[in-house]
Amino acid sequence: MKRELIEKIKILEQKMSKSPNNGGSRFLYKRERMIRFQLLIRNLPQKQLAKHLKITESYLSKLITGERYSQEFEIFITKHLEINYCFM
């Protein structure tokens, strides 16, 4: 179990190195990293989350990276993923 989590975190770090926010906005980078980490911990694939929110996967990617904004997505982040911007 611990090894699987370490492997998943390594994959997450590789994804984050390709992030458009890497080298840009520190807030958006930390926000994206936290969202992806919480999805990883909860074992919730991006595809399944897109179906739950009734949006496309590409739009969800834009919401995660901060290119787009949706109040419904922000509410989901705070309530279900328990991400609070005060502690970032």
PDB file with one MODEL, atoms N, CA, C and O in Angstrom:
MODEL        1
ATOM      1  N   MET A   1       0.826  -1.194   0.000  1.00  0.00           N
ATOM      2  CA  MET A   1       0.000   0.000   0.000  1.00  0.00           C
ATOM      3  C   MET A   1       0.868   1.253   0.000  1.00  0.00           C
ATOM      4  O   MET A   1       0.606   2.198  -0.745  1.00  0.00           O
ATOM      5  N   LYS A   2       1.897   1.257   0.835  1.00  0.00           N
ATOM      6  CA  LYS A   2       2.769   2.420   0.934  1.00  0.00           C
ATOM      7  C   LYS A   2       3.555   2.619  -0.365  1.00  0.00           C
ATOM      8  O   LYS A   2       3.742   3.748  -0.818  1.00  0.00           O
ATOM      9  N   ARG A   3       4.012   1.520  -0.954  1.00  0.00           N
ATOM     10  CA  ARG A   3       4.756   1.610  -2.211  1.00  0.00           C
ATOM     11  C   ARG A   3       3.879   2.137  -3.332  1.00  0.00           C
ATOM     12  O   ARG A   3       4.324   2.930  -4.161  1.00  0.00           O
ATOM     13  N   GLU A   4       2.613   1.687  -3.350  1.00  0.00           N
ATOM     14  CA  GLU A   4       1.680   2.166  -4.372  1.00  0.00           C
ATOM     15  C   GLU A   4       1.491   3.672  -4.257  1.00  0.00           C
ATOM     16  O   GLU A   4       1.465   4.380  -5.264  1.00  0.00           O
ATOM     17  N   LEU A   5       1.358   4.157  -3.032  1.00  0.00           N
ATOM     18  CA  LEU A   5       1.181   5.587  -2.815  1.00  0.00           C
ATOM     19  C   LEU A   5       2.418   6.371  -3.246  1.00  0.00           C
ATOM     20  O   LEU A   5       2.302   7.447  -3.833  1.00  0.00           O
ATOM     21  N   ILE A   6       3.588   5.835  -2.959  1.00  0.00           N
ATOM     22  CA  ILE A   6       4.832   6.492  -3.372  1.00  0.00           C
ATOM     23  C   ILE A   6       4.918   6.556  -4.891  1.00  0.00           C
ATOM     24  O   ILE A   6       5.332   7.574  -5.446  1.00  0.00           O
ATOM     25  N   GLU A   7       4.532   5.480  -5.565  1.00  0.00           N
ATOM     26  CA  GLU A   7       4.540   5.461  -7.027  1.00  0.00           C
ATOM     27  C   GLU A   7       3.547   6.480  -7.594  1.00  0.00           C
ATOM     28  O   GLU A   7       3.848   7.179  -8.562  1.00  0.00           O
ATOM     29  N   LYS A   8       2.366   6.555  -6.984  1.00  0.00           N
ATOM     30  CA  LYS A   8       1.366   7.515  -7.439  1.00  0.00           C
ATOM     31  C   LYS A   8       1.850   8.951  -7.246  1.00  0.00           C
ATOM     32  O   LYS A   8       1.596   9.813  -8.087  1.00  0.00           O
ATOM     33  N   ILE A   9       2.539   9.203  -6.149  1.00  0.00           N
ATOM     34  CA  ILE A   9       3.070  10.547  -5.894  1.00  0.00           C
ATOM     35  C   ILE A   9       4.148  10.898  -6.910  1.00  0.00           C
ATOM     36  O   ILE A   9       4.230  12.048  -7.340  1.00  0.00           O
ATOM     37  N   LYS A  10       4.974   9.936  -7.303  1.00  0.00           N
ATOM     38  CA  LYS A  10       5.990  10.181  -8.332  1.00  0.00           C
ATOM     39  C   LYS A  10       5.338  10.533  -9.667  1.00  0.00           C
ATOM     40  O   LYS A  10       5.802  11.425 -10.378  1.00  0.00           O
ATOM     41  N   ILE A  11       4.261   9.829  -9.998  1.00  0.00           N
ATOM     42  CA  ILE A  11       3.533  10.124 -11.236  1.00  0.00           C
ATOM     43  C   ILE A  11       2.919  11.515 -11.161  1.00  0.00           C
ATOM     44  O   ILE A  11       2.923  12.254 -12.146  1.00  0.00           O
ATOM     45  N   LEU A  12       2.394  11.870  -9.994  1.00  0.00           N
ATOM     46  CA  LEU A  12       1.820  13.203  -9.795  1.00  0.00           C
ATOM     47  C   LEU A  12       2.884  14.277  -9.987  1.00  0.00           C
ATOM     48  O   LEU A  12       2.617  15.307 -10.606  1.00  0.00           O
ATOM     49  N   GLU A  13       4.078  14.051  -9.466  1.00  0.00           N
ATOM     50  CA  GLU A  13       5.167  15.026  -9.624  1.00  0.00           C
ATOM     51  C   GLU A  13       5.559  15.181 -11.092  1.00  0.00           C
ATOM     52  O   GLU A  13       5.893  16.282 -11.530  1.00  0.00           O
ATOM     53  N   GLN A  14       5.519  14.089 -11.852  1.00  0.00           N
ATOM     54  CA  GLN A  14       5.814  14.172 -13.284  1.00  0.00           C
ATOM     55  C   GLN A  14       4.744  14.989 -14.002  1.00  0.00           C
ATOM     56  O   GLN A  14       5.065  15.791 -14.879  1.00  0.00           O
ATOM     57  N   LYS A  15       3.478  14.792 -13.641  1.00  0.00           N
ATOM     58  CA  LYS A  15       2.392  15.578 -14.233  1.00  0.00           C
ATOM     59  C   LYS A  15       2.552  17.047 -13.901  1.00  0.00           C
ATOM     60  O   LYS A  15       2.348  17.912 -14.754  1.00  0.00           O
ATOM     61  N   MET A  16       2.914  17.325 -12.668  1.00  0.00           N
ATOM     62  CA  MET A  16       3.018  18.714 -12.224  1.00  0.00           C
ATOM     63  C   MET A  16       4.203  19.423 -12.872  1.00  0.00           C
ATOM     64  O   MET A  16       4.189  20.648 -12.991  1.00  0.00           O
ATOM     65  N   SER A  17       5.221  18.685 -13.291  1.00  0.00           N
ATOM     66  CA  SER A  17       6.349  19.315 -13.975  1.00  0.00           C
ATOM     67  C   SER A  17       5.931  19.836 -15.348  1.00  0.00           C
ATOM     68  O   SER A  17       6.568  20.740 -15.887  1.00  0.00           O
ATOM     69  N   LYS A  18       4.861  19.268 -15.918  1.00  0.00           N
ATOM     70  CA  LYS A  18       4.361  19.700 -17.220  1.00  0.00           C
ATOM     71  C   LYS A  18       3.230  20.727 -17.091  1.00  0.00           C
ATOM     72  O   LYS A  18       2.660  21.154 -18.096  1.00  0.00           O
ATOM     73  N   SER A  19       2.911  21.116 -15.869  1.00  0.00           N
ATOM     74  CA  SER A  19       1.803  22.034 -15.615  1.00  0.00           C
ATOM     75  C   SER A  19       2.071  23.408 -16.223  1.00  0.00           C
ATOM     76  O   SER A  19       3.201  23.894 -16.179  1.00  0.00           O
ATOM     77  N   PRO A  20       1.033  24.042 -16.796  1.00  0.00           N
ATOM     78  CA  PRO A  20       1.217  25.401 -17.322  1.00  0.00           C
ATOM     79  C   PRO A  20       1.491  26.415 -16.211  1.00  0.00           C
ATOM     80  O   PRO A  20       1.989  27.507 -16.483  1.00  0.00           O
ATOM     81  N   ASN A  21       1.172  26.065 -14.969  1.00  0.00           N
ATOM     82  CA  ASN A  21       1.400  26.971 -13.843  1.00  0.00           C
ATOM     83  C   ASN A  21       2.805  26.827 -13.256  1.00  0.00           C
ATOM     84  O   ASN A  21       3.200  27.618 -12.399  1.00  0.00           O
ATOM     85  N   ASN A  22       3.549  25.839 -13.702  1.00  0.00           N
ATOM     86  CA  ASN A  22       4.904  25.649 -13.205  1.00  0.00           C
ATOM     87  C   ASN A  22       5.778  26.797 -13.714  1.00  0.00           C
ATOM     88  O   ASN A  22       5.947  26.972 -14.921  1.00  0.00           O
ATOM     89  N   GLY A  23       6.316  27.555 -12.805  1.00  0.00           N
ATOM     90  CA  GLY A  23       7.104  28.711 -13.197  1.00  0.00           C
ATOM     91  C   GLY A  23       6.253  29.965 -13.360  1.00  0.00           C
ATOM     92  O   GLY A  23       6.772  31.040 -13.660  1.00  0.00           O
ATOM     93  N   GLY A  24       4.956  29.826 -13.163  1.00  0.00           N
ATOM     94  CA  GLY A  24       4.037  30.951 -13.279  1.00  0.00           C
ATOM     95  C   GLY A  24       3.512  31.331 -11.908  1.00  0.00           C
ATOM     96  O   GLY A  24       4.281  31.584 -10.981  1.00  0.00           O
ATOM     97  N   SER A  25       2.215  31.368 -11.793  1.00  0.00           N
ATOM     98  CA  SER A  25       1.550  31.737 -10.547  1.00  0.00           C
ATOM     99  C   SER A  25       1.764  30.658  -9.483  1.00  0.00           C
ATOM    100  O   SER A  25       1.421  29.495  -9.696  1.00  0.00           O
ATOM    101  N   ARG A  26       2.324  31.041  -8.356  1.00  0.00           N
ATOM    102  CA  ARG A  26       2.563  30.087  -7.266  1.00  0.00           C
ATOM    103  C   ARG A  26       1.240  29.592  -6.679  1.00  0.00           C
ATOM    104  O   ARG A  26       1.109  28.419  -6.330  1.00  0.00           O
ATOM    105  N   PHE A  27       0.253  30.502  -6.572  1.00  0.00           N
ATOM    106  CA  PHE A  27      -1.036  30.107  -6.016  1.00  0.00           C
ATOM    107  C   PHE A  27      -1.704  29.053  -6.886  1.00  0.00           C
ATOM    108  O   PHE A  27      -2.165  28.030  -6.381  1.00  0.00           O
ATOM    109  N   LEU A  28      -1.759  29.299  -8.192  1.00  0.00           N
ATOM    110  CA  LEU A  28      -2.409  28.347  -9.089  1.00  0.00           C
ATOM    111  C   LEU A  28      -1.669  27.014  -9.117  1.00  0.00           C
ATOM    112  O   LEU A  28      -2.292  25.957  -9.222  1.00  0.00           O
ATOM    113  N   TYR A  29      -0.333  27.061  -9.024  1.00  0.00           N
ATOM    114  CA  TYR A  29       0.456  25.831  -9.006  1.00  0.00           C
ATOM    115  C   TYR A  29       0.139  25.018  -7.748  1.00  0.00           C
ATOM    116  O   TYR A  29      -0.085  23.810  -7.824  1.00  0.00           O
ATOM    117  N   LYS A  30       0.121  25.686  -6.593  1.00  0.00           N
ATOM    118  CA  LYS A  30      -0.176  24.985  -5.341  1.00  0.00           C
ATOM    119  C   LYS A  30      -1.607  24.466  -5.332  1.00  0.00           C
ATOM    120  O   LYS A  30      -1.870  23.367  -4.844  1.00  0.00           O
ATOM    121  N   ARG A  31      -2.531  25.258  -5.873  1.00  0.00           N
ATOM    122  CA  ARG A  31      -3.936  24.857  -5.947  1.00  0.00           C
ATOM    123  C   ARG A  31      -4.088  23.609  -6.811  1.00  0.00           C
ATOM    124  O   ARG A  31      -4.746  22.648  -6.413  1.00  0.00           O
ATOM    125  N   GLU A  32      -3.483  23.627  -7.984  1.00  0.00           N
ATOM    126  CA  GLU A  32      -3.558  22.470  -8.887  1.00  0.00           C
ATOM    127  C   GLU A  32      -2.941  21.238  -8.251  1.00  0.00           C
ATOM    128  O   GLU A  32      -3.491  20.140  -8.338  1.00  0.00           O
ATOM    129  N   ARG A  33      -1.810  21.425  -7.619  1.00  0.00           N
ATOM    130  CA  ARG A  33      -1.122  20.298  -6.977  1.00  0.00           C
ATOM    131  C   ARG A  33      -1.974  19.700  -5.861  1.00  0.00           C
ATOM    132  O   ARG A  33      -2.064  18.480  -5.724  1.00  0.00           O
ATOM    133  N   MET A  34      -2.599  20.569  -5.065  1.00  0.00           N
ATOM    134  CA  MET A  34      -3.436  20.097  -3.968  1.00  0.00           C
ATOM    135  C   MET A  34      -4.667  19.353  -4.494  1.00  0.00           C
ATOM    136  O   MET A  34      -5.042  18.315  -3.949  1.00  0.00           O
ATOM    137  N   ILE A  35      -5.290  19.874  -5.541  1.00  0.00           N
ATOM    138  CA  ILE A  35      -6.468  19.206  -6.115  1.00  0.00           C
ATOM    139  C   ILE A  35      -6.088  17.835  -6.650  1.00  0.00           C
ATOM    140  O   ILE A  35      -6.767  16.846  -6.375  1.00  0.00           O
ATOM    141  N   ARG A  36      -5.012  17.776  -7.409  1.00  0.00           N
ATOM    142  CA  ARG A  36      -4.591  16.482  -7.980  1.00  0.00           C
ATOM    143  C   ARG A  36      -4.200  15.487  -6.884  1.00  0.00           C
ATOM    144  O   ARG A  36      -4.469  14.292  -7.003  1.00  0.00           O
ATOM    145  N   PHE A  37      -3.568  15.984  -5.820  1.00  0.00           N
ATOM    146  CA  PHE A  37      -3.177  15.113  -4.713  1.00  0.00           C
ATOM    147  C   PHE A  37      -4.417  14.566  -4.000  1.00  0.00           C
ATOM    148  O   PHE A  37      -4.465  13.381  -3.668  1.00  0.00           O
ATOM    149  N   GLN A  38      -5.408  15.408  -3.765  1.00  0.00           N
ATOM    150  CA  GLN A  38      -6.621  14.951  -3.093  1.00  0.00           C
ATOM    151  C   GLN A  38      -7.392  13.950  -3.963  1.00  0.00           C
ATOM    152  O   GLN A  38      -7.963  12.991  -3.443  1.00  0.00           O
ATOM    153  N   LEU A  39      -7.411  14.165  -5.264  1.00  0.00           N
ATOM    154  CA  LEU A  39      -8.047  13.200  -6.158  1.00  0.00           C
ATOM    155  C   LEU A  39      -7.304  11.867  -6.117  1.00  0.00           C
ATOM    156  O   LEU A  39      -7.921  10.803  -6.170  1.00  0.00           O
ATOM    157  N   LEU A  40      -5.991  11.931  -6.024  1.00  0.00           N
ATOM    158  CA  LEU A  40      -5.164  10.733  -5.941  1.00  0.00           C
ATOM    159  C   LEU A  40      -5.440   9.975  -4.643  1.00  0.00           C
ATOM    160  O   LEU A  40      -5.604   8.755  -4.658  1.00  0.00           O
ATOM    161  N   ILE A  41      -5.492  10.686  -3.534  1.00  0.00           N
ATOM    162  CA  ILE A  41      -5.739  10.066  -2.231  1.00  0.00           C
ATOM    163  C   ILE A  41      -7.118   9.405  -2.195  1.00  0.00           C
ATOM    164  O   ILE A  41      -7.272   8.315  -1.646  1.00  0.00           O
ATOM    165  N   ARG A  42      -8.104  10.059  -2.772  1.00  0.00           N
ATOM    166  CA  ARG A  42      -9.462   9.541  -2.764  1.00  0.00           C
ATOM    167  C   ARG A  42      -9.707   8.519  -3.877  1.00  0.00           C
ATOM    168  O   ARG A  42     -10.803   7.972  -4.001  1.00  0.00           O
ATOM    169  N   ASN A  43      -8.678   8.274  -4.677  1.00  0.00           N
ATOM    170  CA  ASN A  43      -8.764   7.321  -5.788  1.00  0.00           C
ATOM    171  C   ASN A  43      -9.941   7.677  -6.711  1.00  0.00           C
ATOM    172  O   ASN A  43     -10.741   6.820  -7.087  1.00  0.00           O
ATOM    173  N   LEU A  44     -10.018   8.959  -7.059  1.00  0.00           N
ATOM    174  CA  LEU A  44     -11.087   9.486  -7.895  1.00  0.00           C
ATOM    175  C   LEU A  44     -10.479   9.963  -9.210  1.00  0.00           C
ATOM    176  O   LEU A  44      -9.862  11.028  -9.257  1.00  0.00           O
ATOM    177  N   PRO A  45     -10.650   9.183 -10.280  1.00  0.00           N
ATOM    178  CA  PRO A  45     -10.089   9.584 -11.567  1.00  0.00           C
ATOM    179  C   PRO A  45     -10.773  10.842 -12.102  1.00  0.00           C
ATOM    180  O   PRO A  45     -11.929  11.124 -11.787  1.00  0.00           O
ATOM    181  N   GLN A  46     -10.040  11.577 -12.906  1.00  0.00           N
ATOM    182  CA  GLN A  46     -10.547  12.818 -13.473  1.00  0.00           C
ATOM    183  C   GLN A  46     -11.781  12.562 -14.339  1.00  0.00           C
ATOM    184  O   GLN A  46     -12.705  13.375 -14.368  1.00  0.00           O
ATOM    185  N   LYS A  47     -11.793  11.448 -15.030  1.00  0.00           N
ATOM    186  CA  LYS A  47     -12.923  11.087 -15.886  1.00  0.00           C
ATOM    187  C   LYS A  47     -14.196  10.898 -15.061  1.00  0.00           C
ATOM    188  O   LYS A  47     -15.268  11.361 -15.450  1.00  0.00           O
ATOM    189  N   GLN A  48     -14.076  10.226 -13.936  1.00  0.00           N
ATOM    190  CA  GLN A  48     -15.217   9.982 -13.064  1.00  0.00           C
ATOM    191  C   GLN A  48     -15.695  11.292 -12.432  1.00  0.00           C
ATOM    192  O   GLN A  48     -16.898  11.506 -12.286  1.00  0.00           O
ATOM    193  N   LEU A  49     -14.776  12.149 -12.064  1.00  0.00           N
ATOM    194  CA  LEU A  49     -15.140  13.446 -11.494  1.00  0.00           C
ATOM    195  C   LEU A  49     -15.883  14.293 -12.515  1.00  0.00           C
ATOM    196  O   LEU A  49     -16.842  14.981 -12.165  1.00  0.00           O
ATOM    197  N   ALA A  50     -15.459  14.254 -13.759  1.00  0.00           N
ATOM    198  CA  ALA A  50     -16.125  15.007 -14.821  1.00  0.00           C
ATOM    199  C   ALA A  50     -17.573  14.519 -14.998  1.00  0.00           C
ATOM    200  O   ALA A  50     -18.484  15.323 -15.194  1.00  0.00           O
ATOM    201  N   LYS A  51     -17.771  13.209 -14.926  1.00  0.00           N
ATOM    202  CA  LYS A  51     -19.127  12.665 -15.027  1.00  0.00           C
ATOM    203  C   LYS A  51     -19.975  13.116 -13.845  1.00  0.00           C
ATOM    204  O   LYS A  51     -21.145  13.463 -14.010  1.00  0.00           O
ATOM    205  N   HIS A  52     -19.385  13.110 -12.656  1.00  0.00           N
ATOM    206  CA  HIS A  52     -20.110  13.520 -11.444  1.00  0.00           C
ATOM    207  C   HIS A  52     -20.539  14.981 -11.518  1.00  0.00           C
ATOM    208  O   HIS A  52     -21.650  15.331 -11.122  1.00  0.00           O
ATOM    209  N   LEU A  53     -19.650  15.827 -12.028  1.00  0.00           N
ATOM    210  CA  LEU A  53     -19.954  17.256 -12.141  1.00  0.00           C
ATOM    211  C   LEU A  53     -20.730  17.596 -13.417  1.00  0.00           C
ATOM    212  O   LEU A  53     -21.158  18.735 -13.604  1.00  0.00           O
ATOM    213  N   LYS A  54     -20.908  16.602 -14.289  1.00  0.00           N
ATOM    214  CA  LYS A  54     -21.630  16.753 -15.558  1.00  0.00           C
ATOM    215  C   LYS A  54     -20.977  17.799 -16.461  1.00  0.00           C
ATOM    216  O   LYS A  54     -21.640  18.679 -17.009  1.00  0.00           O
ATOM    217  N   ILE A  55     -19.655  17.675 -16.597  1.00  0.00           N
ATOM    218  CA  ILE A  55     -18.886  18.535 -17.493  1.00  0.00           C
ATOM    219  C   ILE A  55     -17.919  17.660 -18.285  1.00  0.00           C
ATOM    220  O   ILE A  55     -17.729  16.486 -17.964  1.00  0.00           O
ATOM    221  N   THR A  56     -17.311  18.235 -19.318  1.00  0.00           N
ATOM    222  CA  THR A  56     -16.362  17.459 -20.117  1.00  0.00           C
ATOM    223  C   THR A  56     -15.020  17.370 -19.398  1.00  0.00           C
ATOM    224  O   THR A  56     -14.712  18.171 -18.516  1.00  0.00           O
ATOM    225  N   GLU A  57     -14.237  16.383 -19.794  1.00  0.00           N
ATOM    226  CA  GLU A  57     -12.921  16.192 -19.186  1.00  0.00           C
ATOM    227  C   GLU A  57     -11.984  17.354 -19.494  1.00  0.00           C
ATOM    228  O   GLU A  57     -11.197  17.765 -18.642  1.00  0.00           O
ATOM    229  N   SER A  58     -12.070  17.878 -20.706  1.00  0.00           N
ATOM    230  CA  SER A  58     -11.183  18.988 -21.071  1.00  0.00           C
ATOM    231  C   SER A  58     -11.527  20.240 -20.265  1.00  0.00           C
ATOM    232  O   SER A  58     -10.632  20.981 -19.858  1.00  0.00           O
ATOM    233  N   TYR A  59     -12.811  20.476 -20.037  1.00  0.00           N
ATOM    234  CA  TYR A  59     -13.211  21.632 -19.228  1.00  0.00           C
ATOM    235  C   TYR A  59     -12.766  21.440 -17.779  1.00  0.00           C
ATOM    236  O   TYR A  59     -12.357  22.396 -17.122  1.00  0.00           O
ATOM    237  N   LEU A  60     -12.846  20.209 -17.285  1.00  0.00           N
ATOM    238  CA  LEU A  60     -12.384  19.918 -15.933  1.00  0.00           C
ATOM    239  C   LEU A  60     -10.888  20.191 -15.810  1.00  0.00           C
ATOM    240  O   LEU A  60     -10.442  20.733 -14.799  1.00  0.00           O
ATOM    241  N   SER A  61     -10.116  19.827 -16.817  1.00  0.00           N
ATOM    242  CA  SER A  61      -8.682  20.100 -16.805  1.00  0.00           C
ATOM    243  C   SER A  61      -8.419  21.601 -16.723  1.00  0.00           C
ATOM    244  O   SER A  61      -7.522  22.045 -16.007  1.00  0.00           O
ATOM    245  N   LYS A  62      -9.208  22.374 -17.464  1.00  0.00           N
ATOM    246  CA  LYS A  62      -9.060  23.830 -17.425  1.00  0.00           C
ATOM    247  C   LYS A  62      -9.458  24.396 -16.066  1.00  0.00           C
ATOM    248  O   LYS A  62      -8.867  25.373 -15.606  1.00  0.00           O
ATOM    249  N   LEU A  63     -10.447  23.797 -15.426  1.00  0.00           N
ATOM    250  CA  LEU A  63     -10.832  24.231 -14.088  1.00  0.00           C
ATOM    251  C   LEU A  63      -9.734  23.925 -13.076  1.00  0.00           C
ATOM    252  O   LEU A  63      -9.441  24.739 -12.201  1.00  0.00           O
ATOM    253  N   ILE A  64      -9.134  22.755 -13.202  1.00  0.00           N
ATOM    254  CA  ILE A  64      -8.079  22.352 -12.269  1.00  0.00           C
ATOM    255  C   ILE A  64      -6.850  23.246 -12.423  1.00  0.00           C
ATOM    256  O   ILE A  64      -6.258  23.660 -11.426  1.00  0.00           O
ATOM    257  N   THR A  65      -6.462  23.548 -13.665  1.00  0.00           N
ATOM    258  CA  THR A  65      -5.274  24.375 -13.881  1.00  0.00           C
ATOM    259  C   THR A  65      -5.533  25.853 -13.635  1.00  0.00           C
ATOM    260  O   THR A  65      -4.588  26.632 -13.506  1.00  0.00           O
ATOM    261  N   GLY A  66      -6.793  26.248 -13.568  1.00  0.00           N
ATOM    262  CA  GLY A  66      -7.112  27.642 -13.287  1.00  0.00           C
ATOM    263  C   GLY A  66      -7.345  28.478 -14.524  1.00  0.00           C
ATOM    264  O   GLY A  66      -7.481  29.697 -14.419  1.00  0.00           O
ATOM    265  N   GLU A  67      -7.394  27.864 -15.696  1.00  0.00           N
ATOM    266  CA  GLU A  67      -7.679  28.613 -16.923  1.00  0.00           C
ATOM    267  C   GLU A  67      -9.115  29.110 -16.929  1.00  0.00           C
ATOM    268  O   GLU A  67      -9.403  30.186 -17.451  1.00  0.00           O
ATOM    269  N   ARG A  68     -10.006  28.333 -16.353  1.00  0.00           N
ATOM    270  CA  ARG A  68     -11.426  28.675 -16.278  1.00  0.00           C
ATOM    271  C   ARG A  68     -11.850  28.678 -14.815  1.00  0.00           C
ATOM    272  O   ARG A  68     -11.154  28.153 -13.946  1.00  0.00           O
ATOM    273  N   TYR A  69     -13.022  29.287 -14.561  1.00  0.00           N
ATOM    274  CA  TYR A  69     -13.544  29.362 -13.201  1.00  0.00           C
ATOM    275  C   TYR A  69     -14.993  28.911 -13.183  1.00  0.00           C
ATOM    276  O   TYR A  69     -15.763  29.250 -14.082  1.00  0.00           O
ATOM    277  N   SER A  70     -15.368  28.150 -12.165  1.00  0.00           N
ATOM    278  CA  SER A  70     -16.747  27.714 -11.963  1.00  0.00           C
ATOM    279  C   SER A  70     -17.010  27.690 -10.460  1.00  0.00           C
ATOM    280  O   SER A  70     -16.284  27.057  -9.695  1.00  0.00           O
ATOM    281  N   GLN A  71     -18.052  28.387 -10.063  1.00  0.00           N
ATOM    282  CA  GLN A  71     -18.388  28.430  -8.647  1.00  0.00           C
ATOM    283  C   GLN A  71     -18.776  27.045  -8.131  1.00  0.00           C
ATOM    284  O   GLN A  71     -18.457  26.691  -6.996  1.00  0.00           O
ATOM    285  N   GLU A  72     -19.459  26.268  -8.960  1.00  0.00           N
ATOM    286  CA  GLU A  72     -19.845  24.907  -8.580  1.00  0.00           C
ATOM    287  C   GLU A  72     -18.607  24.045  -8.299  1.00  0.00           C
ATOM    288  O   GLU A  72     -18.595  23.252  -7.358  1.00  0.00           O
ATOM    289  N   PHE A  73     -17.574  24.209  -9.119  1.00  0.00           N
ATOM    290  CA  PHE A  73     -16.337  23.451  -8.919  1.00  0.00           C
ATOM    291  C   PHE A  73     -15.642  23.883  -7.628  1.00  0.00           C
ATOM    292  O   PHE A  73     -15.120  23.043  -6.895  1.00  0.00           O
ATOM    293  N   GLU A  74     -15.632  25.176  -7.351  1.00  0.00           N
ATOM    294  CA  GLU A  74     -15.005  25.672  -6.123  1.00  0.00           C
ATOM    295  C   GLU A  74     -15.736  25.143  -4.890  1.00  0.00           C
ATOM    296  O   GLU A  74     -15.102  24.818  -3.886  1.00  0.00           O
ATOM    297  N   ILE A  75     -17.046  25.057  -4.958  1.00  0.00           N
ATOM    298  CA  ILE A  75     -17.822  24.497  -3.844  1.00  0.00           C
ATOM    299  C   ILE A  75     -17.486  23.021  -3.676  1.00  0.00           C
ATOM    300  O   ILE A  75     -17.339  22.540  -2.552  1.00  0.00           O
ATOM    301  N   PHE A  76     -17.364  22.303  -4.783  1.00  0.00           N
ATOM    302  CA  PHE A  76     -16.989  20.895  -4.726  1.00  0.00           C
ATOM    303  C   PHE A  76     -15.616  20.721  -4.077  1.00  0.00           C
ATOM    304  O   PHE A  76     -15.414  19.815  -3.269  1.00  0.00           O
ATOM    305  N   ILE A  77     -14.681  21.591  -4.435  1.00  0.00           N
ATOM    306  CA  ILE A  77     -13.330  21.518  -3.864  1.00  0.00           C
ATOM    307  C   ILE A  77     -13.371  21.667  -2.351  1.00  0.00           C
ATOM    308  O   ILE A  77     -12.738  20.899  -1.628  1.00  0.00           O
ATOM    309  N   THR A  78     -14.120  22.659  -1.874  1.00  0.00           N
ATOM    310  CA  THR A  78     -14.129  22.899  -0.436  1.00  0.00           C
ATOM    311  C   THR A  78     -14.904  21.839   0.332  1.00  0.00           C
ATOM    312  O   THR A  78     -14.474  21.416   1.405  1.00  0.00           O
ATOM    313  N   LYS A  79     -16.030  21.408  -0.198  1.00  0.00           N
ATOM    314  CA  LYS A  79     -16.861  20.458   0.550  1.00  0.00           C
ATOM    315  C   LYS A  79     -16.382  19.019   0.454  1.00  0.00           C
ATOM    316  O   LYS A  79     -16.293  18.328   1.469  1.00  0.00           O
ATOM    317  N   HIS A  80     -16.077  18.565  -0.742  1.00  0.00           N
ATOM    318  CA  HIS A  80     -15.782  17.140  -0.930  1.00  0.00           C
ATOM    319  C   HIS A  80     -14.286  16.818  -0.866  1.00  0.00           C
ATOM    320  O   HIS A  80     -13.895  15.780  -0.331  1.00  0.00           O
ATOM    321  N   LEU A  81     -13.464  17.696  -1.404  1.00  0.00           N
ATOM    322  CA  LEU A  81     -12.017  17.437  -1.356  1.00  0.00           C
ATOM    323  C   LEU A  81     -11.368  18.068  -0.131  1.00  0.00           C
ATOM    324  O   LEU A  81     -10.197  17.818   0.158  1.00  0.00           O
ATOM    325  N   GLU A  82     -12.135  18.888   0.589  1.00  0.00           N
ATOM    326  CA  GLU A  82     -11.684  19.532   1.835  1.00  0.00           C
ATOM    327  C   GLU A  82     -10.422  20.347   1.633  1.00  0.00           C
ATOM    328  O   GLU A  82      -9.480  20.255   2.420  1.00  0.00           O
ATOM    329  N   ILE A  83     -10.407  21.150   0.570  1.00  0.00           N
ATOM    330  CA  ILE A  83      -9.276  22.031   0.307  1.00  0.00           C
ATOM    331  C   ILE A  83      -9.676  23.436   0.718  1.00  0.00           C
ATOM    332  O   ILE A  83     -10.697  23.963   0.276  1.00  0.00           O
ATOM    333  N   ASN A  84      -8.857  24.034   1.569  1.00  0.00           N
ATOM    334  CA  ASN A  84      -9.115  25.384   2.039  1.00  0.00           C
ATOM    335  C   ASN A  84      -7.942  26.267   1.605  1.00  0.00           C
ATOM    336  O   ASN A  84      -6.786  25.959   1.895  1.00  0.00           O
ATOM    337  N   TYR A  85      -8.244  27.349   0.919  1.00  0.00           N
ATOM    338  CA  TYR A  85      -7.199  28.226   0.394  1.00  0.00           C
ATOM    339  C   TYR A  85      -6.444  28.975   1.496  1.00  0.00           C
ATOM    340  O   TYR A  85      -5.349  29.482   1.251  1.00  0.00           O
ATOM    341  N   CYS A  86      -7.003  29.052   2.690  1.00  0.00           N
ATOM    342  CA  CYS A  86      -6.332  29.765   3.784  1.00  0.00           C
ATOM    343  C   CYS A  86      -5.048  29.075   4.225  1.00  0.00           C
ATOM    344  O   CYS A  86      -4.145  29.719   4.760  1.00  0.00           O
ATOM    345  N   PHE A  87      -4.965  27.776   4.005  1.00  0.00           N
ATOM    346  CA  PHE A  87      -3.811  27.013   4.490  1.00  0.00           C
ATOM    347  C   PHE A  87      -2.841  26.632   3.389  1.00  0.00           C
ATOM    348  O   PHE A  87      -2.016  25.737   3.578  1.00  0.00           O
ATOM    349  N   MET A  88      -2.922  27.294   2.240  1.00  0.00           N
ATOM    350  CA  MET A  88      -2.025  26.961   1.138  1.00  0.00           C
ATOM    351  C   MET A  88      -0.788  27.806   1.183  1.00  0.00           C
ATOM    352  O   MET A  88       0.087  27.666   0.329  1.00  0.00           O
TER     353      MET A  88
ENDMDL
END
